[in-house]
Amino acid sequence: MSQKGHTRSTFSGKIGFVLSAAGASVGLGNIWRFPYLAAKYGGGIFLLVYILLAMTFGYTMIVAETSIGRMTGKSPVGAFKAFGNSGWLNAIIPILIVPYYSVIGGWVVKYLADYVLGRGSALAADGYFSAFISNGVSAEVCFAVFAALTLTIIFAGVENGIERVSKFMMPVLVVLSVI
């Protein structure tokens, strides 16, 4: 397959890239699961270890991956192939993670929809979550809505999809975290 005449889409500026990278790094696990784990495993000391690991390993990995990507200008597989490695592991891992995050994303869609519809008190009731995940149709519909939203953003491209959504959602996330 020839690459002649094919241009790769890029970010329009640094802020869009930084917000997109931060959004990818933060992920649902930090929002959904982090408070639970911090409370379960000692709060302050867990937070200290988490910040230390994020500032060392996390920062190092994102800088390394960004540098490799910029240097080669290729996909993850192509970038690692340029260094003599196959790079397929980098492509397979996201494929394994997407179903997990899509299910959790469906849960977020359900909770957000019910909250917006004024059913906030029902969300905190015992058995709400169990009833939701036991209802296969409801859980699948929420999964499909999340997947459709995600695909819409991806197909819109880097600048009009990922960057635009990140510029909106990351400040909202910061405000919600502070509140």
C-alpha positions as CSV (number, residue, x, y, z in Angstrom):
1,M,0.0,0.0,0.0
2,S,1.5,3.3,-1.1
3,Q,1.9,6.2,1.3
4,K,2.4,8.8,-1.4
5,G,0.0,11.7,-1.2
6,H,-1.3,10.6,2.2
7,T,-1.0,13.2,4.9
8,R,-1.3,12.3,8.6
9,S,-3.6,14.5,10.7
10,T,-1.9,16.4,13.5
11,F,-2.9,18.5,16.5
12,S,-3.4,22.2,15.7
13,G,-1.3,23.3,18.7
14,K,0.4,22.3,21.9
15,I,-2.5,22.8,24.3
16,G,-4.7,20.4,22.3
17,F,-1.9,17.8,22.4
18,V,-1.2,18.3,26.1
19,L,-4.9,18.1,27.1
20,S,-5.4,15.0,24.9
21,A,-2.3,13.3,26.4
22,A,-3.5,14.2,29.9
23,G,-7.0,12.8,29.1
24,A,-5.5,9.6,27.9
25,S,-3.2,9.4,31.0
26,V,-5.9,10.2,33.5
27,G,-8.4,7.7,32.2
28,L,-11.6,6.4,33.8
29,G,-9.6,4.3,36.3
30,N,-8.3,7.4,38.1
31,I,-11.7,8.9,38.3
32,W,-13.9,5.9,38.9
33,R,-11.6,3.6,41.0
34,F,-8.9,5.9,42.5
35,P,-11.0,7.3,45.4
36,Y,-12.1,3.8,46.4
37,L,-8.5,2.5,46.4
38,A,-7.2,5.5,48.2
39,A,-9.7,5.0,51.0
40,K,-9.2,1.3,51.1
41,Y,-5.4,1.3,51.3
42,G,-4.6,4.1,53.6
43,G,-5.5,7.4,52.0
44,G,-2.5,9.7,52.3
45,I,0.3,7.2,51.9
46,F,-1.5,5.6,48.9
47,L,-1.8,9.1,47.4
48,L,1.9,9.8,48.0
49,V,3.0,6.5,46.3
50,Y,0.6,7.1,43.5
51,I,1.9,10.7,42.8
52,L,5.5,9.4,43.1
53,L,4.9,6.7,40.5
54,A,3.0,9.0,38.2
55,M,5.7,11.7,38.3
56,T,8.5,9.1,37.7
57,F,7.4,6.2,35.6
58,G,4.3,7.8,34.1
59,Y,6.1,11.0,33.0
60,T,9.0,9.0,31.7
61,M,6.8,6.7,29.6
62,I,4.7,9.5,28.1
63,V,7.8,11.5,27.2
64,A,9.4,8.4,25.6
65,E,6.4,7.4,23.6
66,T,5.9,11.0,22.4
67,S,9.5,11.3,21.4
68,I,9.5,8.0,19.5
69,G,6.2,9.0,17.8
70,R,7.5,12.4,16.8
71,M,10.9,11.1,15.7
72,T,9.5,8.5,13.4
73,G,6.2,10.1,12.4
74,K,4.6,6.6,12.3
75,S,2.0,4.5,14.0
76,P,3.0,2.7,17.2
77,V,3.7,-0.5,15.2
78,G,5.7,1.4,12.6
79,A,7.6,3.4,15.1
80,F,8.8,0.4,17.0
81,K,9.5,-1.5,13.8
82,A,11.9,1.4,12.9
83,F,13.9,0.4,16.0
84,G,14.0,-3.3,15.1
85,N,11.1,-4.4,17.3
86,S,7.9,-5.7,15.9
87,G,5.7,-3.3,17.9
88,W,2.6,-5.4,17.6
89,L,2.4,-5.7,21.4
90,N,1.7,-1.9,21.5
91,A,-1.2,-2.4,19.1
92,I,-2.6,-5.5,20.8
93,I,-2.8,-4.0,24.4
94,P,-5.3,-1.3,23.4
95,I,-7.4,-3.9,21.7
96,L,-7.5,-5.8,24.9
97,I,-8.3,-2.8,27.0
98,V,-11.0,-1.2,24.9
99,P,-13.8,-3.7,25.8
100,Y,-13.1,-3.2,29.6
101,Y,-13.2,0.6,29.3
102,S,-16.2,0.5,27.0
103,V,-18.2,-1.4,29.6
104,I,-17.2,1.1,32.3
105,G,-17.9,3.9,29.8
106,G,-21.4,2.5,29.4
107,W,-21.8,2.7,33.2
108,V,-20.7,6.3,33.1
109,V,-23.3,7.0,30.4
110,K,-26.0,5.4,32.5
111,Y,-25.1,7.3,35.7
112,L,-24.8,10.6,33.8
113,A,-28.1,10.2,32.0
114,D,-29.9,9.4,35.2
115,Y,-28.3,12.3,37.0
116,V,-29.2,14.7,34.2
117,L,-32.8,13.3,34.3
118,G,-33.1,14.2,38.0
119,R,-32.7,10.7,39.4
120,G,-29.7,11.6,41.5
121,S,-31.1,10.1,44.8
122,A,-31.8,6.8,43.1
123,L,-28.2,6.5,42.0
124,A,-27.0,6.3,45.7
125,A,-29.6,3.7,46.6
126,D,-28.5,0.2,47.6
127,G,-28.9,-2.3,44.7
128,Y,-29.0,0.4,42.0
129,F,-25.8,-0.7,40.4
130,S,-26.5,-4.4,40.7
131,A,-30.0,-4.0,39.2
132,F,-28.4,-2.0,36.3
133,I,-25.7,-4.5,35.4
134,S,-28.2,-7.4,35.8
135,N,-30.4,-5.8,33.2
136,G,-28.7,-7.0,30.0
137,V,-30.6,-4.7,27.7
138,S,-29.9,-1.5,29.6
139,A,-26.2,-2.3,30.1
140,E,-25.8,-3.2,26.4
141,V,-27.6,0.0,25.2
142,C,-25.3,2.1,27.4
143,F,-22.3,0.2,26.1
144,A,-23.5,0.9,22.5
145,V,-24.1,4.6,23.2
146,F,-20.5,4.9,24.6
147,A,-19.0,3.0,21.7
148,A,-20.9,5.2,19.2
149,L,-19.8,8.4,20.9
150,T,-16.2,7.1,21.0
151,L,-16.2,6.1,17.3
152,T,-17.7,9.5,16.3
153,I,-14.9,11.3,18.0
154,I,-12.3,9.0,16.5
155,F,-13.7,9.3,12.9
156,A,-13.8,13.1,13.3
157,G,-10.0,13.0,13.3
158,V,-7.3,14.4,15.5
159,E,-8.0,18.1,15.3
160,N,-11.8,18.0,14.9
161,G,-12.4,15.0,17.1
162,I,-9.9,14.2,19.8
163,E,-8.4,17.6,20.2
164,R,-11.8,19.5,20.2
165,V,-13.3,17.1,22.7
166,S,-10.2,17.2,25.0
167,K,-10.2,21.0,25.0
168,F,-13.8,20.9,26.3
169,M,-13.8,17.8,28.6
170,M,-10.5,18.2,30.4
171,P,-11.4,21.6,31.9
172,V,-14.8,20.2,32.8
173,L,-13.0,17.3,34.5
174,V,-10.8,19.7,36.5
175,V,-13.8,21.7,37.6
176,L,-15.7,18.6,38.6
177,S,-12.6,17.3,40.5
178,V,-12.3,20.5,42.5
179,I,-16.0,20.6,43.3
